[in-house]
Amino acid sequence: MKRSPLFTLLSSLGIAAVMILTAVLVAWIGRTALGSFEAWQQAFESVRPYLRGWRALLYGALFALWWDLLQRYRQRPQDRLRVKRIGTLGLLLFTCAELTRL
């Protein structure tokens, strides 16, 4: 069953909106719990090494899932090419996200 491009666009925008709203909610809860935004930032600074470790684990898990998907589509060249494109786009997005953190 083929999805329409409009459905794909709307579902992608919906997912992005949910992610942004979740980030805003987490920031609001943290600011409320700690009393100020500065205290929230200091709390993040104190746990920065642990967050790096979790981010590395997340990237490793996503790479492992992508590799598994690539191996599953070994016999289907068209789907394998699509998975490679998704992986390339994901790597580009991760690289841009990490470069903006410098």
C-alpha positions in Angstrom: 0.0 0.0 0.0 1.5 3.3 -1.1 1.1 6.4 1.0 0.3 9.7 -0.5 2.9 12.4 -0.3 0.4 14.6 1.6 -0.1 12.0 4.3 3.7 11.6 4.6 4.2 15.3 4.9 1.4 15.8 7.5 2.5 12.8 9.6 6.1 14.2 9.6 4.9 17.6 10.6 2.8 16.0 13.3 5.8 14.1 14.7 7.9 17.2 14.6 5.2 19.2 16.5 4.9 16.5 19.2 8.7 16.5 19.6 8.8 20.3 20.0 5.9 20.3 22.4 7.6 17.5 24.5 10.8 19.6 24.7 8.9 22.7 25.8 7.0 20.6 28.4 10.2 19.2 29.8 11.8 22.6 30.0 8.8 24.1 31.7 8.6 21.2 34.2 12.4 21.6 34.9 12.1 25.3 35.3 9.1 25.0 37.6 10.8 22.2 39.7 14.1 24.1 40.1 12.7 27.6 40.5 14.5 29.4 37.6 15.8 28.7 34.1 19.4 29.4 35.3 19.1 26.6 37.9 17.8 24.4 35.1 20.9 25.2 33.0 23.2 24.6 35.9 21.6 21.2 36.5 22.2 20.3 32.9 25.8 21.5 33.1 26.4 19.2 36.1 25.2 16.1 34.3 26.8 16.9 30.9 29.3 13.9 30.9 26.4 11.5 31.6 24.4 13.0 28.8 27.3 12.5 26.4 27.4 8.8 27.3 23.6 8.4 26.7 23.9 10.2 23.4 26.7 7.9 22.3 24.6 4.9 23.3 21.6 6.3 21.4 23.7 6.9 18.2 25.2 3.4 18.6 21.7 1.8 18.9 20.4 3.7 15.9 23.4 2.6 13.9 22.8 -1.0 14.9 19.1 -0.8 13.9 20.0 0.8 10.6 22.6 -1.9 9.9 20.1 -4.7 10.8 17.6 -3.1 8.4 20.3 -2.9 5.7 21.1 -6.6 6.1 17.4 -7.6 5.9 17.0 -5.9 2.6 20.1 -7.5 1.1 18.1 -9.4 -1.6 15.9 -6.4 -2.5 18.1 -3.8 -4.2 15.5 -1.0 -4.5 14.6 -1.2 -0.8 18.3 -1.5 0.1 19.1 1.7 -1.8 16.2 3.5 0.1 17.6 2.3 3.4 21.1 3.6 2.4 19.6 7.0 1.5 17.8 7.2 4.9 21.1 6.3 6.6 23.0 8.9 4.8 20.3 11.5 5.6 20.4 10.5 9.3 24.2 10.7 9.4 24.0 14.2 7.9 21.4 15.3 10.4 23.3 13.8 13.4 26.5 15.6 12.1 24.7 18.9 11.8 23.1 18.5 15.3 26.5 17.7 16.9 28.3 20.6 15.0 25.7 23.1 16.3 26.6 22.0 19.9 30.2 23.1 19.6 
